[in-house]
Amino acid sequence: MKIKIQNFIDGLIMYDYILFGSVLVLFVLFIVLAILLRDKMKLAIFLVLLAFATFLLGPTVGYITLHKFLFKNHTELISQKKLNFSQAVVVKGKITNDSNFDFKSCKITASAYKVTSNKYKNYILKLKPFKKMSILQEDIKKGQTREFKIIVEPFTYKRDYNISLEASCR
């Protein structure tokens, strides 16, 4: 757990610090307003609740939204093929940098999940893939599209499955 927290802190960029600082300033502002308006009890309680909601939800929602905007990318699955003489699936795809920044690195993950005839159960099964494999692509320039290949192994699942791709870039 300590290593995960350290990696998260090491991966923060300037925009993250600006986001966290602005959330802290908003929290303090709402608390000060609540203290100044303590005569109007309902408004003061609302401001205190708003302050804590901002303090708890602001960094998480802001971080996710900020990184989706700054490091926007598009992954496309080209093909998937289960190998006959080996317990593996070869996944071919491509990633496009849709951002205004060059990516230093992208962690591309191929996830395999079960498929059933029930569409609601399929939605739930997507949340917990039974097999994941990741690769790292370095130095993807703005607007550049790069093809990649991921070998998912050992892959012993015999029934119907689907593969999805996602990328997390910096």
C-alpha positions in Angstrom: 0.0 0.0 0.0 2.9 2.4 0.8 4.4 1.7 -2.6 1.1 2.5 -4.4 0.7 5.8 -2.5 4.3 6.7 -3.2 3.9 5.9 -7.0 0.7 8.1 -7.0 2.5 11.0 -5.4 5.5 10.6 -7.8 3.1 10.6 -10.8 1.4 13.9 -9.9 1.8 16.8 -12.3 1.5 20.5 -11.8 -2.2 20.6 -12.7 -2.9 18.1 -10.0 -1.3 20.4 -7.4 -3.3 23.3 -8.7 -6.5 21.2 -8.5 -5.8 20.1 -4.9 -4.9 23.6 -3.8 -8.1 25.1 -5.3 -10.2 22.4 -3.5 -8.5 23.4 -0.2 -9.1 27.1 -0.9 -12.8 26.4 -1.7 -13.1 24.3 1.5 -11.7 27.1 3.7 -13.9 29.7 1.8 -17.1 27.8 2.5 -16.2 27.3 6.2 -15.4 31.0 6.6 -18.7 31.9 4.9 -20.5 29.5 7.2 -18.9 31.2 10.3 -19.7 34.7 9.0 -23.3 33.7 8.3 -23.9 31.7 11.5 -27.0 33.8 12.3 -28.7 32.2 9.3 -28.5 28.7 10.6 -29.9 26.8 7.5 -27.5 28.6 5.2 -24.6 28.1 7.5 -25.3 24.3 7.8 -25.7 24.1 4.0 -22.3 25.8 3.5 -20.6 23.5 6.0 -22.1 20.4 4.2 -21.0 21.9 0.8 -17.5 22.5 2.2 -17.1 18.9 3.3 -18.7 17.6 0.1 -16.2 19.7 -1.9 -13.3 18.5 0.3 -14.2 14.8 -0.1 -15.5 14.7 -3.7 -13.5 17.5 -5.3 -10.0 15.9 -5.5 -11.3 12.5 -6.7 -13.8 13.7 -9.3 -11.4 16.5 -10.3 -8.4 14.2 -10.7 -10.3 11.8 -12.9 -11.9 14.5 -15.0 -8.6 16.4 -15.4 -6.7 13.4 -16.5 -9.4 12.3 -19.0 -9.2 15.8 -20.5 -5.4 16.3 -20.4 -4.4 12.7 -21.5 -7.2 12.0 -23.9 -6.6 8.9 -26.0 -8.4 6.4 -28.2 -7.8 2.7 -28.3 -9.1 0.5 -31.0 -9.2 -3.3 -31.1 -8.0 -4.5 -34.6 -8.1 -8.3 -34.0 -7.9 -11.0 -31.4 -6.9 -14.6 -32.0 -6.8 -17.5 -29.7 -3.7 -19.6 -30.4 -4.3 -23.3 -31.0 -1.1 -24.9 -29.7 -0.4 -22.5 -26.9 -2.5 -21.1 -24.0 -2.6 -17.6 -25.2 -4.6 -14.9 -27.1 -2.9 -12.4 -29.4 -4.6 -9.0 -29.3 -3.7 -6.4 -31.9 -4.8 -2.8 -31.6 -3.9 0.8 -32.0 -3.7 3.8 -29.8 -4.2 7.4 -30.9 -3.1 10.4 -29.0 -6.1 12.8 -29.1 -4.5 15.2 -26.5 -2.7 18.5 -26.9 0.3 17.0 -25.2 2.9 14.4 -26.1 2.6 11.2 -24.0 5.8 10.1 -22.2 4.3 6.7 -21.6 1.0 4.8 -22.0 0.0 1.7 -20.1 -2.3 -0.3 -22.4 -4.3 -3.0 -20.8 -6.2 -5.8 -22.5 -8.9 -7.3 -20.3 -10.8 -10.6 -21.0 -14.2 -11.0 -19.6 -17.0 -13.6 -19.8 -20.0 -13.2 -22.1 -23.5 -14.5 -21.5 -26.9 -14.1 -23.2 -28.1 -11.7 -20.4 -27.1 -8.1 -21.2 -27.4 -7.0 -17.6 -25.1 -9.8 -16.4 -22.6 -8.9 -19.2 -22.4 -5.4 -17.8 -21.5 -6.7 -14.4 -19.0 -9.2 -15.9 -17.2 -6.4 -17.6 -16.4 -4.9 -14.2 -14.4 -7.9 -13.1 -12.4 -9.4 -16.0 -10.9 -12.8 -15.4 -7.6 -12.1 -17.2 -5.6 -8.9 -17.7 -2.3 -8.2 -19.4 -0.6 -4.8 -19.9 2.2 -3.3 -22.0 3.9 0.0 -21.9 4.3 2.2 -25.0 6.8 5.1 -24.8 6.8 8.6 -26.5 3.6 9.0 -28.4 3.4 12.4 -30.0 0.3 14.5 -30.4 -2.0 13.1 -33.1 0.2 10.0 -33.6 -1.4 6.6 -34.0 0.6 3.6 -33.0 -0.2 -0.1 -33.4 0.6 -2.6 -30.7 0.3 -6.3 -29.9 -0.4 -7.8 -26.5 -0.1 -11.5 -25.8 -2.5 -12.5 -23.0 -1.2 -15.7 -21.3 -1.9 -18.1 -19.8 -5.3 -18.2 -21.3 -7.2 -21.4 -20.4 -10.8 -20.2 -20.6 -12.8 -22.4 -23.1 -16.2 -20.6 -23.3 -17.3 -17.4 -25.0 -15.3 -14.2 -24.0 -14.7 -10.7 -25.2 -11.5 -8.5 -25.0 -11.5 -4.8 -24.2 -8.7 -2.3 -24.4 -8.0 0.7 -22.3 -5.0 3.0 -21.9 -3.7 5.2 -19.1 -1.2 7.8 -20.4 1.1 10.4 -18.9 
